[in-house]
Each structure stands twice: as C-alpha cells, then as structure tokens.
Amino acid sequence: MSGNCARSPIVLPGLLALAAATTVADTRPETLVIAKDIGDIFTFAPSESFELTAGEILANAYDRIMTFEPEDPGTLTGGVAESHAVSDDGRTITLRIRDGLTFHSGYPVRPEDMEFSLEGATRGSPTFILTQFGWHADNVHELVEVVDECHVRITIVEEFSPGLVLHALSAGVASVVDRELAMAHQQDGDQGAVWLRTNSTGSGPFRLLSWQADESVVLEANAGYRHGAPGVRRIVLRHAPNPATQRMLLERGDVDIARDLMPGLIAALAGNEAIAIDSHPRGTLIYLAANAAHPILGNRLVVHALRHAVDYHGMVESFLAGQFVVHQAFWPSGLWASHSATPYRLDLARASELLAQAGQRQGFAVRLETLTNPPFPAIAHAVAHTLAEIGIEAEVETMEGTTLWPRYRSRRHQLILAPWSPDYVDPHTNADGFARNPDNRPEANLTGVPAWRNT
C-alpha cells in the first residue's frame, strides 16, 4: 500500500415529507445573501451537530470520508477516501486518502486526521451512528488505525454489512477534521472540541468565517477546493425568522434567497419578474412524537387515537399546498426502499373510540412543543384544533431550537412536532433511530435516538 497521498501538499407514523420552495433574486455578483431562520444553530462541531441548518453548513465546510456528489446524489462515492478495499471476511475496510487534498489551513489531509476525526466522533451526540459498529471511546483507537501515509484501516466489531458502514461514513459525524488545527486550540485536553463548536477546520468548498447567534453566519469560499473554486466568494445567512420579513428583504433586494416562505407568500411573489421561484425535493420528515413516560401518552391506545386525530390531507391541500406531501413511514419518498402507503386519515370517531378504550373518554390536557419557524407553528395549531374535537386540550408552545432540542433529547417533552432528516442514505439509519431503543435507562443518554427519547 504505497504511493502519493495527502502528505505531498415511539414515533407516530403520521408524517409530512418536505419539498423546499426557494425564492431567488439576483443582487450581488460575489456574495450570496440568504434569508433564513438560523435559530436552530448551537454548535458546528461535527461530533455534536444534529440540527438542519448547521448540517447544511457542515456539508459545505467539510469533506466526509464517503460522500454523495451533487451531480449524482444516488451514488455513494469517495470523499476524503478516494477508494476502499474490503477484506474477504468483511470485517475490515481499508480506506485510501485522496491524493493532494488539503484543509483550509493549508495542512495536507492525512490518515492521522481521519483517525482523529473518527475517534472524536464516538464522544458526541450523533455517536450512535458509529458506535453501532462496535466503536466506542474506549476501543476506537484500536479499531481505527493508520496503516501508512496513505491508508487507514477500520475494523467492524458487530455483524454489519461493510456496505452499510461505508454509507454511514457519509454522515456528518464522519466529517474529517484538521487534527493539527484542532489540537492547537485544545483546552484542558478536550482536543479542540470547544473551539470546533464555533469554528470550522475542514477541506470543503467553504469555511466558516463567523457566526453571530440569531444574527448571521458568514462562509468564505475555498479557492483550493478539490472540485474547483465555488462560484461565489462569500455566503451570508441572515437570520430572519419571520417569513413576511424574508419576503420584504427579497423584494427590496437586500437578500438573494428567501428559504422559509410559506405557499401564500410564494404565490404573492409569482408575478414579480425579478424573482424566480425554485423547488427541490428534500428527504425531511415532520413527525409527531409522544413521550411514553407520560402517564397518559404511555398508553398505546392513546397513541393510536392520536394517529387518527390528525388532518394530514387537509393541511397538505390548504396552507401547506405545494410544499409537502403526506408520508406515513420512517423512510422518505424518493429514496431507495421507501414505503409510500398512507393508511391514516382524519377519523375522529375512531380516535374517540380508542380514547374511550384507553379510559380517557373525557379527554385530557397535554403540552405540544415545536419550533418557532414556519411551518411548525401552523402545523402544530392545526393538530391542536383536531385534537380538541376529541377532548384533548393541546397547549402549543413554540421555542427556538436551542431550547427545544435539549428538552427533547433529555425526554422532558410530552408531545412534540419535529423535523428529521436521514443521517446517511440508507434506510437503516431511520429504522434504527425510530424503531430500535437499545437501552431505555435514563442514564443511557441516547440523545440522538428518537426511540429512546419517546419511550
């Protein structure tokens, strides 16, 4: 193994699948300004980040070990790992580092960086993505090892397909971090973990230049990116949680793109020749989940009643028109192995019958939490409206992601309306998160697993 390498320079199955509509205006040749609610950001560390906005930024700031290129999103290919070889017994994978790849710092990407990144990935919130393969903080240094100046070998301890492991290595948690720069900023032996929360040190097309919480994120182009310099020199995400404000900024030319407009606002812009409306399918689900530790929500009959008390089609055909479709399975439409059956419809008589069987004929009060940004409040209030018709008084509470996610991950919610995107393009990732709870003890702290959060 030789040659030149980088050294040479319980979840309710009533889901809505998102199709993101974007409005665009052309205002600046070198800086792209995007109006977006960025209130869900609270870390940029690849080993800790789960939120949608930070995930988009990390996908641009870092190369992952494996990847799906934008030109061919259906094919898994090499990222930092240019190629790989699987042993005959399927228990080890040898990854070859891409030649000439450099970090934003100018340091070459080395096998030691991949080893360092995978070791760090076993200590954060998305750790379950990798620990399922038997990698833990106390053994990962033995299972992920540098072979030579070009190669890293990983050992799979559990009985999993090497193909699944390679797909998992395309997740954000498998972003390759610049070891030299991270270690230069370590505090009290944290290997740079705190510094990485507000900085980036990858080899992707952009680097994080600045972040002001609830104000802005600024990204700067990496002229030396392996696919060539990006088409814009700078991207600015401008915090605009109010969709009406986003529309105003777009019409005035203060921003180039508005990301969070609902169908009504988009329709109002349709006659403006200076604005283009674009739509791209996304694999994001919006789901309603119940905490089974709640004395009433822990009853499966009550949960089953909730499934029949949501007007899925009514929402999609009215205020969500054109942006969502009804989807009632854990794996999004458009991805391989997706299941498209939608067995649940609004059926208040059946929901009331199930509540009576559960001993809740008179109904009950519950808290329904969700995010402040559209479309979550509108969906939550629509759900609360139909729940009220069967005697369930759902008090809707909206909050920023920085408040909502810690509450949800520590199982302090009752009902929650939340988004979920796959960590990697294999149905195992969502099936494992939604349908398997390996350890229900509170101290297990499986914060990234929806099944643990809700049981």
N, C-alpha and C positions, 0 to 999 in steps of 0.2 A: 504494500500500500504506500505508494510514493508519488511524487510529482509536485508541481507548483500548487500552492494553496494561498490562503489569505495572508500568510506571513510575508509574502512578497509584496508589496504595499497593500295529601288527599286533595286533589285538584278537580274542580268542576269542569266537565268537558263541554262547556258552552263557550266557544272561543270565536274571536273575530280575527281574521287574517288581514294584515295591513298592506295596502298599496299606496306608497308615498307619492303624493302630488306636490310638485315644487313649482313655484313661480319665479321667473328669472328676468332681470333687467340688466342691460349692459351699461356699466358706468365707468369702469376703470380698466386700463389695459394690463396692469401688472399686479394689482391687488384685488382679490375676490372677497367681498364682504357678504356674510351670510347672517340673516336674522334668524335666531333660533332660541328656544328655551334651553339654556345650558345649566339649569339649576340642579340637574342630577349629578353633576361632577363633584367628586370629593377626593379622588386620587387618580394619578396617572401611572402608578406603579403597575406593571403588567401582572405581577403576582397578587395584586389586590383588587384590581378594577373589574367590575361586572356591569357597570351602567352603560346605557346605549350610547350616549354622547362621547364619553371617554373611550369607549370601544372603537368608535369611528376614528377618533384621533389617533389612538394607539395603532390602528391598522395602517395609518399613513406615516407614523413615526418609526415603526419597527418593521423589520423583516422577521417573519416567523420561520421556524425550522422547515415546515412544509407550507404550501400555500395554494390558493386558487386565484389564478390571474384574472383580472377584469375582462380580458378578451375571451376567456373560456372558463366561466365560473363553474362548469360542471366537471372539470378535470383536475384532480389533485396532482400537483407538480412540486418540484423542489423550490424552496425559498432560500434560506441560508444553506441548507443541504442540497447541493447540486444533484446528487444521486445517492442511492442507498442500496444495500445488499442485505438480504435476509438469510440467516443460517438455515441449514437443512431441517433442523428440528423446530424452526420458527420461534426460538426463544431469544435470539439476539438480532439486532438490526445495527449495521454499521453505516454511519452517515458520513458522506464526504463533503467537506466545506467547499463552497463555491470559490473558485479562483478570483483573486483580486478584489474581493468585497471589502469595503471599508465603512467604518462608523462615521457619524457626523463629526466626531472629534478628529478624524484623520487616522486613528488607530486601525490596523487591519483586523478583520473579523477572524478569530482563531478558534480552534477546538475548545480551548480553555474558556472562551466566552459562552459557548453552547453549554458546556458542563456547568459553569457558574449559574447560568440562567435557569437550567432545569433544577438545580439544587435549590435555588431561591424560590422556584415555582411550587415547591412542596410545603412552603411555610405561609402561604397567603389564603385569601378567601376562596379562590377557584381551585384550591389544591386537589379537590376530589377528581378533577379531570385527569390528573396524573397518578394520584395515589391508588386509583382503581387497578392500576397495573402492578401494584406492589411496591411503588416507590414512596418512601416516607423520609422525613427529615433525618432519621437515624440510620438509614441504609442507602440513601440515594447516592452518596459518594462512592459506594461500591458498585452500584448498578449502572451508573453513568460514568464512563471513564474515557479519558483521552488515550487514543491508540498511538498516534504520531502527529506530525504537524499538519496533517490533512484530515484526520478521521476521528470520530467519536463512536464508541460502541455502547449501546444501551441494552440492558437485559430485562426481559419481561418475566416477572415472577408469577403472576396469576395466569390463568388459562384464557388468554385473549388472542384474537387473530392479530398478526402483525399489521394487516391492512387497517384494522381499527386503530391501532396505536399510531400509525402514520397519519390517519385522519385527525386524531386528537392532537397531534403535533402541529396542526394548522390553526389551533385555537389561540386566542390572545395570550393565554398564560404561557405559551411556548414562544413568545417573542424573545429574540436574542439581544441581550443587554451587553453593553460595553463594560466588561469587567474592570478594566483599568480606571475608567472614569468613575464608575460606581464606587469602587474601593477608595478612590481619592476623596470621596465625600462621606465615608462611613463615620458614624457616631456611636461610640460605646459598643463597637463590634457588630453593628447592625448591617454591615456590608452594603451600605448606601441605601437601605430600604426607605428611610425617611426622606432623603434627598430625592429619590425617584418618584415620590408622590407629587412633586411639583416641577419635575424636570423630565426630559427625555434624553436617552442616550442610545439611539438605535441606528439603523442603516437604511431606513425607509425614505420615501420621496420628500418628506417634510420633517422638520424638527420643531419641537415645542419651544417657542421664543418667550412667551409669557402667558400667565393665567391670572386673572383677577376674578375671584369667585363672584358669581352672579353679575359679572360685568362683561368680560371678554376673554377669548382665547386667541392668541396670535401664533400662527405657524409660518415658518420660513422654509423656502424651497431648498432642497439638497441638490445642488448643481451636479454632484458626482453620483447621483443615483444610478443603479445598475441598468435601468431601462431608459436612461437619459433624463435630462433636467425637466422638471414639471413645466407645464405651460404657463403657470403664473408664479411670480416670485414670492407672493405672500398671501395667506388666507387669514381673514379675521372673522371669528364667530362672535357676533354681537348679541348679548343677552337681551331677548325681547319676549318675555313670557306671554304677553297679550297679543293674540292674533291680529286684532284690529290695529295695534301699533305696528306690527310687521307689515301689514298692508300699506299703511301710511308711509312707512320708511321706503318701501319698494316703489310706490308711486312717485315719491319725491326724488328718487334716485339716490337715496342715502345708503341703500344696500343693493346688492346684485341679486340675491336669492332670499326668498322667504320660505322657511321649511315647515311651518306649523299651521298653515291656513286650513280652515275647515271648508267644506264644499260651498257654503253660502258665500264666503268671501272670495273663493276662487271664481265662482260664477260671476260675481260682480266685476271681476277683472277681465272677463273674456273679451270685451270689446276694446280693450286698450292695446293698440298696435305696438306699443313699446315694451310690452310684457309677454313673454312666452310661458305657456303652462306645460309642464312635462310631468310624466308619471312613470314610476318604475316599481314593479312588484318587490315586496320585501318579505322575508321569512319571519316576520314578527307576529306573535300571537298576543292578544289581550285576553286575559283569563280572570275568572272569579274564583277565589280560593277561600276555604273555611278552616279555621283553626280547630282541630278536633279536641284540643284540650278544653275548649269552651263547654260548659255543662249542657248546652242545648245543641250547638253546632257539631258536637261529637257524635250525635245520633245520625246514623246513615240514612234513616228515613227522612230526616230534616234536610240533609244534603241533597237527597234525591228530589225532594219537593222544590228546592231552590232551582234545580235544573229545569223544572217545568214552569218556573215563575219569571223567566227572562224573555223578553220580546226580541229575540235575535233578529228576525227578518224585519220587524217593524223599524228597528234602528238603522239597519243597512239600507232600507228603502226610503228613509227620510233624512235625518240630519247627518248620516254617515255615507250618503249616496256617493258612489264613485270611488271611495277610498278604502272600503272594507268589503269583505265577503264573509258569509257565515262559514265557520270551520269548527268542527267539534272533535278533533283528535289532536294528540300532542305534537304531531309532526306536520309542519306547514305544507300547504299546497305548493305544487311546482317543484318540490324536491323529491328525489327518488324514494320510493316506498311510502309515499304519502297516502293516507286513507281519507277519502272525501265524503263518506256518508255523514249525514246530519240528522240524527234521529230525534233530536229535541226541538220542540216548538213551544210557544207560549200555550200552556194548558192550565188555566187557573183552577179548574175543577179537580184535575188530577193532583195538582200541588196541594190544594186544601185537603183532599182525601189523605194524602201522605202525611201532612201535618197532624191530622186527627189520629192516624195510626201511631204517630210518634208521641202522642199525649200532649200536643201543642195546638189543640183546636182553637184556643183563644189567641194564638199568636204570641209574639214576644218582641222585645226591643234588642237591637244589635247595632254595633258601630261598623260602618262601611268606609274604609280608608282608601284613598287613591292619590294620584299625583295632581298637582295644580295645573299642569299644562294640558291643552287640548290633545285628544278628545276625551280625556279621562273624566273630568267633572261631568260632562254631558252624558256620557255612558253611565256613570255612577248614579246620577239622578234619575235616569230612565229606568235603571234596575230598581232603585228605591221606590219608584212610582208603582211598578207592577208588584213588588213585594208587599206594598201597603194593601193591595187588593186582596191578599190572603192573610192579612192581620200581622205581618211582620213590619215593625217600625224600624226602618234602617236610617240611622243618622249619618249623613255623608260628611266626612272630614277630609279636606284636601290639604296636602302639605308638600313641600319641596322634597326631592329625592334624598337630600342629605338628612332629613328627619325620618322619612318613610322607610327607607331601606334598613337602617339599623333596627327600627321597631319590628319590621317583618322578619329580619334574619335572626332576631332573638325570640321569636314566637310570641310577641306581645300584641299581636293584632287579633281581631275577631273575624270579620270579612274583609277581604282586600281585593281590589281590582288593579291588576298589574300587567306590565308587558314582559314578554320573554322572547329572546332570540336564541337560536341554536349556538352553542359554543364552537361547533365544527359541523361539517356537512356529512353527518352520518346519523341515522335515526336513533342509534344507541344513546347519543348524548341527551336527547329529550326524554326518551323512555327511561333512562337511568335516573334522571332528575325527578320526573313526575311520578314514576311508578315504583321506585325502589327506595326504601328507607333502611339502610343497613344497621343503624344504631339509633333507637329512639330516645335514649337518655339525654336529658338537657345538657349534661356536661360533654356530650359528644360534639356539640357545637358545629354541626354540619350546615353552616350558614348558607352555602351555595346550593343546597338541595331542597327544592320545593316540597318534596315528600316529607322531609324532616321538619320543615317549618310548619307544616299543616297537620302533623299527627302527634 
